[in-house]
Amino acid sequence: MNDERDPLLETLFAQVERELVEDDFTAQVMAQVEKRRRNVLIGRLAIVALFVALELLLSAPLQNSVGIITQVLSTSLIEVENEWLALIFAPLNSVAGLIGMLLLGLQYLYRRMMR
């Protein structure tokens, strides 16, 4: 082994040996964590307030839109005179039923083609 010591390494080790103030570091880290937690909480509250405001402003138009969509989707494709037959075939004899069957057919074709 070599007994000579590098002066640059000696100064580096001397700097590391001095005592570090851990209380200040811990306090700074905890303050940053608390600040981050507070900012996240304020952001979440702002998003919730925005959603509530939008719901209050748009509740009537959204309800009207949903009502119109419900009426359109429940429209019968073929008029059935017999009440029992109309009830039995109601899920299939509507615009929503037609759309559902088309989507199921597309899914079936997609699965057949992607095998």
C-alpha positions, 0 to 999 in steps of 0.5 A: 500500500501507499502511505501517501495521501492525496490532499484533495481527498483529504479536504473532501473527507474533512468537509464530510466529517464536520457535523451536519445540522439535521434538525434544519434539514428535517424541518425544511423537508417536512415544511415542503411536504406540508406545503405540497399536501396543502396545495393538493388539497386546495386543488382538489377542492377547486376541482370539486367546486368547479364540478358543482358549479357546472352541475348547477349551471347545466342541470336543466339543459342536461336533464332536457337532453337526457329526456330527449335521448331517452324518448328517441331511443325508446321509439318503436321500430314496428307497431305491434297491436298485441300488448303482450307481444309488444312487451315481449319484443320491446327490448328488440323493437326499439332504436336502442335495441337496434343500436345494441344489436349492431354493436354486438354484431360489430364486436362479434366481427371484430373478434372473428377478424382478430383471432 
